[in-house]
Amino acid sequence: MQRILPETDLEKKLMSMGAVFIEENRVLDELFQVVGSDLLSETELAPDIKEQVLNEIGEYFFRLDMNYGPEIKPDCIAILNDYWKVFDRQSCLQNLQDIRQQGHRTKFNVLKSALPKDKALDHASLEKFKQIFSFDFDEDHQLEMDESEFKKLAAWFQRTEGHLGEAGILAWDSARYVQLARLSFMAGYLDDVEAWSEILKLGPLVEGKFQSWMEFSKSFLIGRTFWSGSDDPDVKAICERLLGHPASPWQFVRWEA
């Protein structure tokens, strides 16, 4: 029998890192209809009630199959093909390894390190920044960015300095990692044992890197902006809901030990 739900607090925390992709379907309000009566009390939840609420939250946010049936398999295969370049078990495992070892955070960190932290942007720093940004684009995907656009991008990188901790955009990579593992499970590229094994490999990477979900959220949003090239108000709103909604897994799964 497949194991769909987490069994340990660590697994629950790791699955909670992918909550943004689940809340894209706006499930928090639906979940609140199930557990709201327990959350409306002004007193702290009794341990048994808290466990019951967390179990209900798990049905929405922690499941490997995201609460979908087998009919979703073709859609997952298409998403993995089109957006992840994942076509089978081997390419799935390779992509997961790439995210663990480098992800988007590696290039982000190199780009950020090329810029002076005092906000002054000299010509040499900008040229180095441009070279680093463009080095992994092939001839068929050359960027059409002028000097002013590169300066604007460099200034954005410098502004992130006050919003990111040591982890940089690790939250963005971590959330993508969990989502990739879920999609690969539903596509049939990983069985449940393999999926949980891959997800647990994320544990040492994030251990001690975040102090709160607020910190995680900032890291995620900046990472997503880096990837997409622009802010997305809808994604920001999702993070705000997860941070403030009484039925959010981020209210029940803590970063502190």
C-alpha positions, -999 to 999 in steps of 0.1 A, spaced: 0 0 0 13 34 -9 23 59 18 8 92 7 11 112 39 41 121 60 49 102 92 74 125 109 75 162 119 105 167 94 84 153 65 56 176 75 79 206 75 94 197 41 60 192 26 49 226 40 77 242 19 57 234 -12 25 249 2 25 279 -22 19 256 -51 -10 239 -34 -26 272 -23 -26 283 -60 -59 264 -60 -72 284 -30 -78 255 -7 -73 274 26 -109 287 28 -122 252 19 -101 237 47 -113 263 71 -149 251 65 -137 217 79 -116 229 109 -128 264 115 -149 256 146 -118 244 164 -98 275 154 -123 301 165 -116 294 201 -96 321 219 -78 295 240 -49 274 228 -59 242 212 -57 211 233 -30 186 220 -55 161 207 -75 188 189 -44 203 175 -34 169 162 -68 165 146 -65 199 129 -30 191 116 -43 158 102 -70 177 83 -44 202 71 -23 173 59 -51 161 37 -48 194 18 -11 202 19 10 172 28 -2 145 4 22 132 -23 -8 130 -47 -20 165 -38 -55 149 -33 -59 142 -70 -69 108 -85 -51 88 -112 -69 109 -139 -45 137 -133 -15 116 -144 -15 127 -181 -16 164 -170 14 158 -146 33 141 -174 26 171 -197 37 196 -170 69 178 -164 76 175 -201 69 211 -210 82 230 -179 107 208 -162 122 188 -192 115 156 -172 105 127 -193 112 96 -172 126 84 -138 162 92 -148 156 128 -159 135 133 -128 163 121 -105 188 143 -124 166 174 -120 161 168 -83 199 164 -79 205 196 -98 182 215 -76 199 201 -45 233 209 -56 228 241 -75 193 252 -83 186 288 -92 203 300 -60 238 293 -73 236 318 -102 217 342 -80 245 342 -54 272 346 -80 254 375 -96 249 392 -63 285 388 -53 296 406 -84 279 438 -73 291 462 -46 270 462 -15 271 500 -10 247 505 -39 273 524 -60 275 506 -94 308 511 -113 314 502 -149 336 472 -141 310 456 -118 282 461 -143 302 444 -170 310 415 -148 274 412 -138 263 412 -175 288 385 -184 277 363 -155 240 368 -163 245 359 -200 271 332 -199 247 302 -199 224 314 -227 230 297 -260 231 314 -293 194 307 -300 184 324 -267 204 355 -266 191 382 -244 180 415 -258 187 438 -229 202 472 -232 224 490 -207 196 506 -188 178 473 -183 209 456 -169 214 486 -145 178 482 -134 183 445 -128 216 450 -110 199 476 -87 172 451 -79 198 425 -69 214 451 -46 180 459 -30 175 423 -20 204 426 4 183 438 32 156 411 27 176 379 24 194 359 50 223 336 45 201 311 27 195 335 -2 167 321 -25 170 286 -11 132 287 -3 124 290 -39 146 260 -48 132 240 -19 96 247 -29 103 237 -65 120 206 -53 90 194 -33 67 202 -62 89 183 -86 89 152 -64 51 154 -61 45 157 -98 70 129 -105 52 106 -81 18 114 -98 33 109 -132 46 74 -122 83 83 -124 88 77 -87 70 53 -64 61 65 -29 92 51 -12 114 69 -38 95 101 -35 98 103 3 135 93 1 141 122 -24 121 147 -3 141 138 28 173 146 10 162 182 13 163 181 51 201 187 56 200 214 30 174 235 48 183 226 84 190 259 104 186 281 73 153 298 82 140 310 115 104 316 104 79 312 76 81 349 70 118 345 63 111 316 41 84 335 23 107 364 14 133 340 1 107 322 -20 93 355 -35 127 369 -44 137 336 -59 105 335 -80 110 371 -92 146 362 -102 132 332 -122 103 349 -138 118 384 -143 90 402 -126 69 404 -94 37 385 -93 10 400 -70 -10 368 -70 20 347 -57 27 374 -31 -10 372 -20 -7 334 -17 23 338 6 4 364 27 -26 340 30 -3 312 41 14 335 67 -19 348 81 -47 322 75 -56 304 107 -58 270 89 -25 274 72 2 247 77 26 275 83 6 282 115 11 247 128 44 235 115 72 255 131 108 260 120 122 259 155 130 225 169 
